[in-house]
């Protein structure tokens, strides 16, 4: 198995493993979290699941601003994708921003993460592999199909937001499903082969492949040092993906910032403003 290199809060991760899997609990409902903005404002999140084309049961949280179904109004949908070794719960802090702006949200666990298992394919190793990551767009495809069954969802207005490696999956999914995903935002995308340092999970070999309408947000100082003379730069990775992205596209590099992924949303108010403005304009 190829080893992969990416940035973690604890440093470099050279071997892929499963962060965690759980049993499907479709139909369970949770309320919350207690969002600070808005007096008396509360949103219900529903734990749902749906099958991928290769038989993986994808776990997700579905958020709906109250009253949309009762009013008969169809709302645009934002699919959110976590980082490597992450889960759908990492996005919960940001859901109020989207729900307040009248977006439905669908936050998914990619295969081998959170409550979504790996494929039951008689594999030799139980560990998450590069092939699993390369096929994560199938989990997004399952989400797109599920959205099409929801009466309150406007399936003609779907966006994606990806964090870290989830930004790679967002780029690939946009390339494979350009007619179904209208626009996207990638936060600090980046994943490299630890031996060759070649970019991974960038849609290699997928045809047709036509990513478009992506906003890239990245810190200028978000890097992985290799040795005293070489480093991997997430800003350069974003620029590489943007080169293959059709218009409209924007790469926003935050100077003097090493914030990675969701840290940009925590620490850079401008990042939140740019993200919401991008959705407002292109979704």
N, C-alpha and C positions, 0 to 999 in steps of 0.2 A: 504494500500500500504506500502510495506517495505520502510524504509528510507535508504539512502545510504550515505556513508562517503567517501570523497575524498578531495584532496588538490586543492584549488582554489587560485588565486592571492589575493583574498580578505579574505581568511581564510577558515573556514570549511563550507561546504554546507550540510545541513541535510535534505532538502526537494527538490525533483526533480520538476522542472518546465520546460516549453518550452522556449528555448533561442530565437527562432524566426522562423517563417515560412513565405513563400512567394509564389506568383503565379509562376507557371512554365513559363520559357521564352526560351523554346527550339529554337535553331536556331539563337539567338542573338550572336553577336560576339564582343569581346572586344580585344583591343591590349594593351599589356603591361604586367607587369609594366615596367618602365624604369630601366632595370637592369644595375648596375654599371660595372660588369666584361665584358670585350670584347668591343673594339671600334666598334661602329656601329651595335652592335648585338641587334636584337629585335626578340621577339617570339610572336606568336599569340595564344591567349587562346580562346577557343570556349565554350560557355555555352550550355550544352546539358542536356538531361534527358532521362530516360528509366524506364520501369515499373518493380517492383519486383514481385515475385511469388504471394504475397498476395495483390497486387494492389496498392502499394505505388509508386508514381512517384518520382524517385530519381534524384535530381539535382546534376550536376557535372561540373567541368571545365576540358576541354581536351586541353592539350598542345602538340604541335608537332614541333620539330625542322624543320625549313623551308627547303623545297626541298625533304623531304623523300618520299612523295607520287609521285612527278614528276619523281624521279629517279627509282621508282619501288622497293625501298628498304623497307623491313619489319623490324621494330625496336621493341626491347623489351619494355614492358610497366610497369610503376610503379603506383600502386593504393595508394593514400594517404588518411588517415583517421584521423579526428580531435579528440580533447579531448571532454569530457562531457561539454555541454553548448557551445561548439565551433562551427565552421563552416569551410567550405572548404577554405575560404579566409585566414585563419590563416597560410596556407602553401605557400602562394604566394611568400613570401620572399625567399623561398628555391628552387623554381621551376627552376631558372636559372642554379643552380648546376646540376640538373638532365638533363635538356634540353641540356646543353653544352656537357654532356657526352653521348648524342644521345639516351636518353630514352624518349619515349612518357610518358606523365603524365596524370593521371585521378584522380582528387581530388574531393571526393564526400561529400555531406551532408548526414549524417545518418538520419534516420526517426526522426522527431520531432526536427530537428536542421536546421538552415539556411533556405534554400528554399525547403526543403523536408518535406512534412506534415506527420502527424501521420496517421496510417491506419484508413480508414473509416469503423469502425467495431462496431458502435453503443455502444461505451464504456460509462461507467457511469461517468467517469471523463475525462476532456479534457487535463489532465496533462500527461507528459512523465512518463512512468512506467518502473519498472524493466523488465517486459515482453517485452516492446519495445526494451530495450537495449539487452536483450537476443536474440531477433530476428534480430538484426542489421546485422547478417551475410547474411540475405536474400537480403539486399541492396548490399552487396559485390557480391553475386551471380548474381544479375542483372547487376552489372558492368562487371563481367566476360563474361556474355552473350553478352553484348554490344560490348566489345572489340573484340569478335569473328566476329563481322560484319564489322570491320574497315579494309580496304584493306592495310593500312600502318602498321598495328599492327601484331607482331609475337605472336600469342596467345599461343605458346608453351613456351614463356619466359615472365612470369608475376610475378612481385614481389609486396609486400605490405609494407608500412611503416605506423605505427600507433603512435599517440601522446597521452600519458596519457591513458585514458579509451579507446582511439582508439587502443592502444597497446593490450588491452584485446580483442577487436573486431578482430584485426589482428591475434592473437593467435587462437581464435575460428574459424575464417574463414580458416586459414591454416589447422586446424584440420578437418574441414568438407570438404574442397576442396583441399586435399593434391596433387592430380594429376594435378590441374589447376594452383595452386600458387607454383612457384618453390622455392621461398625463401622470407624472410621477415625480417624487423627490427622493434623492439618494443622499444619506448622511454618512460621510466618511467611508465610501466603499473601498474594499481592498482585501485581497487574498492572494498569496503567492506560494509557489512551490519552494520549499525550503532548500532544495538542492540547486535547481536551475534559476530560481527567482523569477520564473515566468508567471504572469497573471493567471489566476484560476477562476473558474465560474464566471466566464465572460461570453458564453454562448458559442464557443468554438464548435464548428461542425453542424450547427443548427441552421437549416434552410427551409423556407425563407426566414430571414432575420432582419427586422427593420425597426430598431428602437428609435423613439422620437419623443419630443416634449418632456425633457427631464431637467430638473433643477438639481445641481450638485452643490452640497454644502460641506466644507472641509476646513480644518485648521491648517495654517501654513506650517506650523511646527509639529504637526502630528506625524511622527516618523517612527520607524523601527531601526535602530542601529544594528548593523551587521558586524562591523569591525571599526577600527579607528579611521578608516577612509571611506567607508561605504554605508549607505542607509537606504531604506525603502521609504518612499514618501507617499502618503495618502493623497496629497494634492496632485502629484504627478499621475497617480492611478486615476483620479477623477478626470483629469484632463485627457487621459488616454481613452476612457470610456466616452467622454464628450465628443472626441474626434469621430467616433462611430455613431453618434446620436444625431438624428435628423432634427431640424428646427421645429419648434422653438427649443432652445437649450441655453442654459446659463451655468457657469461654474463660479460660485462665490467662495473665495479663499479668505478666511479670517486671519489677518496678519497678527503676528506675535501670539498665536493661540495654538496650544497643543491639545485642546479639547477634541475628544473623539466621539463621534456618533451622538448619542443622546445627551452627552455633556454639553454639546453645542446648544441644545434647546434649554438646558438648565442654566447655562452661564451667559448666553448671548441672546438678549432680547431681539436683536436684529434678525437672528436666525429664525425665530418664531414668526416674526413679522413677514420675512421673505417667504417662508413656507406657506403661510395663510394667504398672502397676496398671490402667490403662484397658483394655488388652488382656485382662488376667486377668479383669476384671469382665464385659466385654461381648462377648468373643470365645469 
